[in-house]
C-alpha cells in the first residue's frame, strides 16, 4: 500500500476540505503516480475531487452508508476491509490519498510513502498524522524550485518501509 500526499512545513494537508495551495507541479506528481492505479480516499477527500478521478479505480473509505456515490465508485467501510481488498487484488497498486483519518487508520498497512514537502506554512485545519520515519528508508528526494506556476519550493520524497 502506498500513501501519497503533500504537506506544508507544519505537516498541514488541508483547509476547509481543500488543499491549502495550488501547485501544478505537485498535481502532476500526483497524477503521474496514480494513473492506472486503485485510489483510496476518504469521503471528504473524494468530495474535494468533485467527481471520480479518471483512469483510476476510485474507492471511498467511509463509515457512512454509501448512497450518493457514482456507480463506478466502490465503497469500503474499515481499514481491515481495505487490507482485505488489497490482499484479494494483488495485481492492483493501491494508493491512499487521504485524508488524515484515512491515513491514520491505514498506517499499519503502508509500505511506501510518496510525500511532497511544500516549503511554506499555510492556514490549515487538517494535519498529517505522525509517521515514525525510523521505520522507513528514504529512497529518493527531488527538489522543485519555485517557478511562474509554482510559487513555493517543493521536495518530492519516496520512502520505503524497512
N, C-alpha and C positions, 0 to 999 in steps of 0.2 A: 504494500500500500504506500502511496506517495501523498505527501501534503504539498500543496502549492499555495503560497500567499505572499503578500507584500506587507511590510510593517515599517513604521517610522522609527526614529531614534529612541522613542519611549515604548516601543512594541505595539503601538496603536495600529488597528487594522480596519476600523470603521467609525463612521459618524452618521447617525440618523439613518441607518440602513444602507449606506453607500460607502464607497471608498472615499477617504478624505482628500484625494488628489486625482488628477487626470494626467497620466503618464503613458503616452503611446508606446514607448519602449517596453514598459512593463506589460502592457496589454499584448504586445507582440510576443513577449516571452511566455505569457500565459497561453496564448493561442498555440504557439509552437509546441508546447509540452502537453496540451490537452486534446488537440485534434486527433480524431480516430480512437480516443480512449473512453473509458467509462468515468464520468464525472459525478462525484457525490457532493451534494450541497445541502445545507440546512434550509429550512423553509424561507427564512429571511434572505439568505444569500441568493437562493434561487429566485425569489421575488425581485431582487435587485437586477437580475438579468433581463427582466421583463418578458422573457419567453425562453423555451428550451434553447440551449446553445447548439448551433448547427454542427453537424459532422462529429457529434459525440453522443454516447448513450447517456442520457440525463437521469440521475437517480436523486430523489429528495429523501433525506433522513429527517423525520419529524415524528413527534409523539402524537400529533393531532390526526384525526381521521381525515384521510385524503379524499376530497370530493371535487376540489377545484383545480386539479392539475390536468394538463392535456393528456390524452390517452397514450402518447408516446413516452410519457414520464413514468418511471417506475417509482414506487414509494416503499421505503423501509422504515421500521419503527424503533430500532435499537442498534447499539454498537455491535451486539452479538449477531444480529441479522446481517449487518454489513460484513462482518468477518465470515459468516457462513456463505454469504453471496460471493465474496472473493474466493473462498476455498472451492465453491462449486463452479466457478468460471475462471480456471487457471489461465485460459488463453487471453483473458482481458487484462488490461493495465488499469488498475483502479486508482484514480486521483481524487483527493479530497480538497475542496476549495473553500471550506469554512461553513459557517462562522465559528466563533470562539467555542461555543458549547459542543459543536460537532468535533472540532479539533481536540478538545479536552477528552471527549468520550472515546475517541479513536486512537489516542496517543499510544496505548499499549500495543497497537497493531501496526504502527507505521514503521517502514523500513528506510524510506527515502524522504528527504526534506528538500524542497525547492523554494528557497527563501529569497525574496527581493528586499534588500535593506535600503529604504529611501532615506537619504541623508538630510532629513529635515524633521521638525516636530510640528504636528498638526493638531488642531482641535479634534477631539475624538471622544467616543463613549464606549468603544469596544476594543479590547486588547487581546493579543495572542496569549494563550495560556503558557505557563512556564514550561520550557523544554530543558531537560538535562542534556546539554550538548556533549557531556563527557561520554554519553552512550553512542555518540555519532562521530564519524570522521569526516572532515571537510575534504571533498573530492576535487572541487574546483570553485574558483571565485573570479568573477569578471566584473570590472568596473565600467559603468557607462557614465561618461561625463555629461554635464548639462549641455543642452543644445536648444535650438529655437523652438522645438516642440516639447521638450522635457526640461523644465526649469531646475530640477534637482538632480544631483548625482545619485546613482543607484549602484548597488553591488548585488549581482546575481550569484547566489551560492547554491551548491549541490552538496548535500550531506548524505552519508550512508551509515546505517546502523552498524556498529562494530560487531 
